[in-house]
């Protein structure tokens, strides 16, 4: 497998794990230990994945003029998803507002990763050199481990939750 296929397969494996966690969270209700644990796992996974993806893939793609628009778009979506996760963490899990915000996040996140997999990754793969691919794989592996250890689940206080 080419290194570019390998890095994109790793990113997709993460996305598949995120899809699975979203589905499991969607089957929970109320402020339960299960919902809380799944949401925390999802948050840590997504924040670590996004940070590592930005440092490995998107920092590389920013140097490729043909990919800068897609790169900026995806990084902006990462920021929006991060904000939505922080807002959810500050919202009462037993409330209807939490479920509504979760459904919006789920929709937006699934759209984001589908767009990456279907549109961006195949286009990006065409632009990468062997050195780019090696660099991306090494950075992604190292950063994801570090980012996951440092990921914050509840950085906002409850009074900061959006209405």
WORA-V229816 format. One record per pair of residues at least 24 apart in sequence whose ideal C-beta (glycine too) atoms are under 10 Angstrom apart, sorted by sequence separation. I is the first residue (numbers start at 1). J is the second residue. If there is no record, write none. Layout:
i: <I,I>
j: <J,J>
This chain:
i: <17,18,21,22,50,54,81,84,85,17,21,50,53,54,80,84,18,50,51,81,17,18,50,80,81,17,49,50,80,14,15,18,47,50,51,77,81,14,17,46,50,77,80,81,14,15,47,77,78,14,46,47,50,77,14,46,77,11,14,15,47,74,77,10,14,43,46,47,73,74,77,11,44,74,10,11,43,73,74,10,42,43,73,11,43,70,74,7,10,11,39,42,43,70,73,74,73,7,8,39,40,70,71,7,39,70,7,36,67,70,71,39,70,67,36,66,67,35,66,35,39,46,57,61,64,67,42,64,66,67,101,31,32,66,67,101,30,31,32,50,58,61,64,65,25,30,31,35,39,42,46,53,57,61,64,89,98,29,30,31,42,49,57,60,63,64,89,90,97,28,29,30,64,88,89,90,91,97,58,61,85,86,88,89,90,92,95,97,31,35,42,46,57,60,61,85,86,89,90,91,30,60,64,85,86,88,89,90,30,60,63,85,86,87,89,90,91,92,29,85,86,90,91,28,57,60,61,85,89,90,91,60,89,90,91,26,60,82,83,87,88,28,86,87,88,57,60,61,86,87,26,56,59,60,86,25,26,59,58,84,56,57,60,83,22,25,26,56,59,25,55,56,56,57,22,23,53,56,57,22,52,55,56,22,54,55,56,53,56,19,22,52,53,55,56,18,22,52,55,56,52,54,55,19,52,53,18,19,22,49,52,53,55,18,51,52,55,51,52,54,15,18,19,49,50,52,53,15,18,19,48,49,51,52,48,51,52,15,16,48,50,51,15,48,49,14,15,45,48,49,51,47,48,51,12,15,16,47,48,50,11,15,48,49,44,45,47,48,12,44,47,11,12,44,46,47,11,44,45,47,44,8,43,44,47,8,12,43,44,11,43,40,42,43,8,9,41,43,8,40,7,8,39,40,39,5,8,4,7,8,36,4,7,4,5,8,4,7,3,4,2,4,4,3,4,7,8,11,2,3,4,7,10,14,3,6,7,10,2,3,4,5,6,7,8,3,4,7,11,3,6,7,10,14,2,3,6,7,10,3,4,7,3,4,7,3,7,10>
j: <41,42,45,46,74,78,105,108,109,42,46,75,78,79,105,109,45,77,78,108,45,46,78,108,109,46,78,79,109,45,46,49,78,81,82,108,112,46,49,78,82,109,112,113,48,49,81,111,112,49,81,82,85,112,50,82,113,49,52,53,85,112,115,49,53,82,85,86,112,113,116,52,85,115,52,53,85,115,116,53,85,86,116,56,88,115,119,53,56,57,85,88,89,116,119,120,120,56,57,88,89,119,120,57,89,120,60,89,120,123,124,93,124,123,93,123,124,93,124,94,98,105,116,120,123,126,102,124,126,127,161,92,93,127,128,162,92,93,94,112,120,123,126,127,88,93,94,98,102,105,109,116,120,124,127,152,161,93,94,95,106,113,121,124,127,128,153,154,161,93,94,95,129,153,154,155,156,162,124,127,151,152,154,155,156,158,161,163,98,102,109,113,124,127,128,152,153,156,157,158,98,128,132,153,154,156,157,158,99,129,132,154,155,156,158,159,160,161,99,155,156,160,161,99,128,131,132,156,160,161,162,132,161,162,163,99,133,155,156,160,161,102,160,161,162,132,135,136,161,162,102,132,135,136,162,102,103,136,136,162,135,136,139,162,102,105,106,136,139,106,136,137,138,139,105,106,136,139,140,106,136,139,140,107,139,140,141,139,142,106,109,139,140,142,143,106,110,140,143,144,141,143,144,109,142,143,109,110,113,140,143,144,146,110,143,144,147,144,145,147,109,112,113,143,144,146,147,110,113,114,143,144,146,147,144,147,148,112,113,145,147,148,113,146,147,113,114,144,147,148,150,147,148,151,113,116,117,148,149,151,113,117,150,151,147,148,150,151,116,148,151,116,117,149,151,152,117,150,151,153,151,116,151,152,155,117,121,152,153,121,153,151,153,154,120,121,153,155,121,153,121,122,153,154,154,121,124,121,124,125,153,122,125,124,125,128,125,128,125,126,125,127,128,128,129,132,133,136,128,129,130,133,136,140,130,133,134,137,130,131,132,133,134,135,136,132,133,136,140,133,136,137,140,144,133,134,137,138,141,135,136,139,136,137,140,137,141,144>
